[in-house]
């Protein structure tokens, strides 16, 4: 599927599955699609696995956010 249609599908899935009394939806993908619009009720979970990942003791969200803000 091309990037345009992937964004459309993601938007429709998000709108139809966010909010109270609505079903959960899990999107599992090996690709990272940038610039997606998320519903305020969307919860994003990133699962990393492999020998080159950061150790849990080294995981510091504040440091990652600060580095990202310097790039902007």
N, CA and C atoms as a LAMMPS dump frame, in Angstrom:
ITEM: TIMESTEP
0
ITEM: NUMBER OF ATOMS
216
ITEM: BOX BOUNDS ff ff ff
-5.0000000000000000e+02 5.0000000000000000e+02
-5.0000000000000000e+02 5.0000000000000000e+02
-5.0000000000000000e+02 5.0000000000000000e+02
ITEM: ATOMS id mol type element x y z
1 1 1 N 0.855 -1.171 0
2 1 2 C 0 0 0
3 1 3 C 0.902 1.235 0
4 2 1 N 0.531 2.25 -0.752
5 2 2 C 1.345 3.458 -0.789
6 2 3 C 1.111 4.306 0.466
7 3 1 N 2.007 5.256 0.686
8 3 2 C 1.997 6.061 1.918
9 3 3 C 0.703 6.875 2.054
10 4 1 N 0.166 7.372 0.944
11 4 2 C -1.068 8.158 0.987
12 4 3 C -2.225 7.321 1.528
13 5 1 N -2.387 6.131 0.986
14 5 2 C -3.483 5.265 1.432
15 5 3 C -3.249 4.723 2.835
16 6 1 N -1.994 4.495 3.209
17 6 2 C -1.705 4.062 4.583
18 6 3 C -2.162 5.118 5.58
19 7 1 N -1.908 6.382 5.267
20 7 2 C -2.347 7.472 6.151
21 7 3 C -3.872 7.52 6.244
22 8 1 N -4.547 7.364 5.114
23 8 2 C -6.016 7.383 5.101
24 8 3 C -6.591 6.249 5.944
25 9 1 N -6.049 5.056 5.754
26 9 2 C -6.53 3.895 6.508
27 9 3 C -6.282 4.104 7.995
28 10 1 N -5.09 4.578 8.358
29 10 2 C -4.777 4.821 9.766
30 10 3 C -5.747 5.838 10.357
31 11 1 N -6.028 6.906 9.631
32 11 2 C -6.953 7.937 10.113
33 11 3 C -8.347 7.363 10.349
34 12 1 N -8.829 6.556 9.434
35 12 2 C -10.166 5.961 9.591
36 12 3 C -10.218 4.973 10.747
37 13 1 N -9.182 4.17 10.88
38 13 2 C -9.134 3.212 11.991
39 13 3 C -9.118 3.963 13.317
40 14 1 N -8.306 5.007 13.394
41 14 2 C -8.188 5.778 14.629
42 14 3 C -9.517 6.424 15.003
43 15 1 N -10.168 7.05 14.043
44 15 2 C -11.451 7.708 14.322
45 15 3 C -12.528 6.717 14.747
46 16 1 N -12.502 5.526 14.184
47 16 2 C -13.551 4.557 14.491
48 16 3 C -13.285 3.743 15.751
49 17 1 N -12.069 3.825 16.302
50 17 2 C -11.766 2.982 17.465
51 17 3 C -11.319 3.762 18.696
52 18 1 N -11.407 5.088 18.671
53 18 2 C -11.021 5.884 19.844
54 18 3 C -12.258 6.433 20.539
55 19 1 N -12.178 6.515 21.851
56 19 2 C -13.288 7.02 22.644
57 19 3 C -13.835 5.934 23.548
58 20 1 N -14.656 6.322 24.484
59 20 2 C -15.235 5.338 25.392
60 20 3 C -16.272 4.493 24.66
61 21 1 N -16.477 3.294 25.128
62 21 2 C -17.455 2.353 24.573
63 21 3 C -17.123 1.888 23.151
64 22 1 N -15.891 2.077 22.716
65 22 2 C -15.498 1.625 21.384
66 22 3 C -14.441 0.534 21.503
67 23 1 N -14.288 -0.292 20.478
68 23 2 C -13.337 -1.404 20.552
69 23 3 C -11.889 -0.931 20.53
70 24 1 N -11.017 -1.797 21.002
71 24 2 C -9.584 -1.522 20.922
72 24 3 C -9.088 -1.946 19.553
73 25 1 N -8 -1.337 19.14
74 25 2 C -7.385 -1.72 17.878
75 25 3 C -5.88 -1.703 18.064
76 26 1 N -5.225 -2.719 17.581
77 26 2 C -3.774 -2.811 17.669
78 26 3 C -3.198 -2.804 16.26
79 27 1 N -2.302 -1.876 15.996
80 27 2 C -1.626 -1.805 14.709
81 27 3 C -0.192 -2.261 14.918
82 28 1 N 0.168 -3.34 14.266
83 28 2 C 1.524 -3.87 14.375
84 28 3 C 2.151 -3.753 12.998
85 29 1 N 3.25 -3.023 12.92
86 29 2 C 3.87 -2.783 11.627
87 29 3 C 5.387 -2.698 11.747
88 30 1 N 6.101 -3.213 10.759
89 30 2 C 7.557 -3.065 10.761
90 30 3 C 7.987 -1.71 10.208
91 31 1 N 7.047 -0.968 9.614
92 31 2 C 7.374 0.327 9.02
93 31 3 C 7.019 1.454 9.984
94 32 1 N 7.754 2.533 9.878
95 32 2 C 7.44 3.737 10.638
96 32 3 C 6.881 4.767 9.67
97 33 1 N 5.633 5.12 9.847
98 33 2 C 4.992 6.108 8.995
99 33 3 C 5.067 7.442 9.728
100 34 1 N 5.703 8.426 9.13
101 34 2 C 5.868 9.719 9.791
102 34 3 C 4.685 10.632 9.499
103 35 1 N 4.483 11.598 10.391
104 35 2 C 3.484 12.625 10.178
105 35 3 C 2.037 12.187 10.323
106 36 1 N 1.792 11.127 11.074
107 36 2 C 0.415 10.678 11.275
108 36 3 C -0.3 11.594 12.261
109 37 1 N -1.597 11.76 12.077
110 37 2 C -2.406 12.528 13.02
111 37 3 C -3.071 11.55 13.975
112 38 1 N -2.878 11.78 15.262
113 38 2 C -3.403 10.874 16.28
114 38 3 C -4.595 11.494 16.991
115 39 1 N -5.596 10.693 17.261
116 39 2 C -6.75 11.098 18.065
117 39 3 C -6.245 11.328 19.494
118 40 1 N -6.818 12.279 20.249
119 40 2 C -6.367 12.526 21.625
120 40 3 C -6.422 11.289 22.526
121 41 1 N -7.293 10.337 22.222
122 41 2 C -7.4 9.127 23.04
123 41 3 C -6.457 8.009 22.593
124 42 1 N -5.627 8.28 21.588
125 42 2 C -4.715 7.257 21.079
126 42 3 C -3.549 7.063 22.037
127 43 1 N -3.235 5.821 22.305
128 43 2 C -2.079 5.491 23.133
129 43 3 C -1.089 4.736 22.255
130 44 1 N 0.13 5.258 22.157
131 44 2 C 1.155 4.65 21.314
132 44 3 C 2.128 3.876 22.19
133 45 1 N 2.318 2.618 21.86
134 45 2 C 3.279 1.767 22.558
135 45 3 C 4.306 1.305 21.54
136 46 1 N 5.579 1.491 21.859
137 46 2 C 6.651 1.065 20.97
138 46 3 C 7.384 -0.084 21.639
139 47 1 N 7.484 -1.19 20.943
140 47 2 C 8.162 -2.365 21.479
141 47 3 C 9.418 -2.591 20.659
142 48 1 N 10.552 -2.573 21.327
143 48 2 C 11.834 -2.786 20.666
144 48 3 C 12.387 -4.128 21.096
145 49 1 N 12.978 -4.834 20.157
146 49 2 C 13.537 -6.134 20.468
147 49 3 C 14.758 -6.353 19.589
148 50 1 N 15.813 -6.863 20.178
149 50 2 C 17.007 -7.164 19.399
150 50 3 C 18.271 -6.863 20.176
151 51 1 N 19.403 -7.278 19.655
152 51 2 C 20.667 -7.138 20.375
153 51 3 C 21.215 -5.714 20.423
154 52 1 N 20.686 -4.793 19.62
155 52 2 C 21.252 -3.446 19.549
156 52 3 C 20.415 -2.399 20.274
157 53 1 N 19.472 -2.805 21.08
158 53 2 C 18.617 -1.867 21.8
159 53 3 C 19.309 -1.322 23.042
160 54 1 N 18.795 -0.211 23.523
161 54 2 C 19.312 0.425 24.732
162 54 3 C 18.88 -0.399 25.941
163 55 1 N 19.766 -0.549 26.898
164 55 2 C 19.424 -1.255 28.128
165 55 3 C 18.387 -0.459 28.908
166 56 1 N 17.543 -1.138 29.66
167 56 2 C 16.494 -0.466 30.424
168 56 3 C 17.085 0.561 31.388
169 57 1 N 18.221 0.26 31.991
170 57 2 C 18.858 1.183 32.94
171 57 3 C 19.314 2.474 32.255
172 58 1 N 19.542 2.434 30.941
173 58 2 C 19.996 3.611 30.193
174 58 3 C 18.838 4.387 29.563
175 59 1 N 17.632 3.877 29.669
176 59 2 C 16.463 4.492 29.047
177 59 3 C 16.035 5.709 29.845
178 60 1 N 16.151 6.9 29.26
179 60 2 C 15.796 8.151 29.926
180 60 3 C 14.998 9.013 28.945
181 61 1 N 13.704 9.037 29.113
182 61 2 C 12.821 9.742 28.189
183 61 3 C 13.151 11.228 28.132
184 62 1 N 13.435 11.851 29.268
185 62 2 C 13.739 13.284 29.287
186 62 3 C 14.943 13.608 28.41
187 63 1 N 15.96 12.761 28.453
188 63 2 C 17.148 12.967 27.624
189 63 3 C 16.799 12.834 26.145
190 64 1 N 16.001 11.837 25.796
191 64 2 C 15.603 11.649 24.404
192 64 3 C 14.792 12.842 23.898
193 65 1 N 13.873 13.332 24.713
194 65 2 C 13.045 14.477 24.317
195 65 3 C 13.915 15.716 24.148
196 66 1 N 14.847 15.944 25.067
197 66 2 C 15.733 17.107 24.98
198 66 3 C 16.574 17.059 23.704
199 67 1 N 17.101 15.895 23.37
200 67 2 C 17.896 15.757 22.139
201 67 3 C 17.039 16.018 20.91
202 68 1 N 15.815 15.528 20.928
203 68 2 C 14.912 15.725 19.792
204 68 3 C 14.564 17.199 19.624
205 69 1 N 14.34 17.904 20.731
206 69 2 C 13.98 19.319 20.657
207 69 3 C 15.134 20.156 20.119
208 70 1 N 16.361 19.739 20.373
209 70 2 C 17.518 20.459 19.83
210 70 3 C 17.566 20.358 18.311
211 71 1 N 17.047 19.262 17.764
212 71 2 C 17.053 19.059 16.319
213 71 3 C 16.003 19.89 15.602
214 72 1 N 14.976 20.292 16.334
215 72 2 C 13.856 21.028 15.707
216 72 3 C 14.175 22.485 15.53
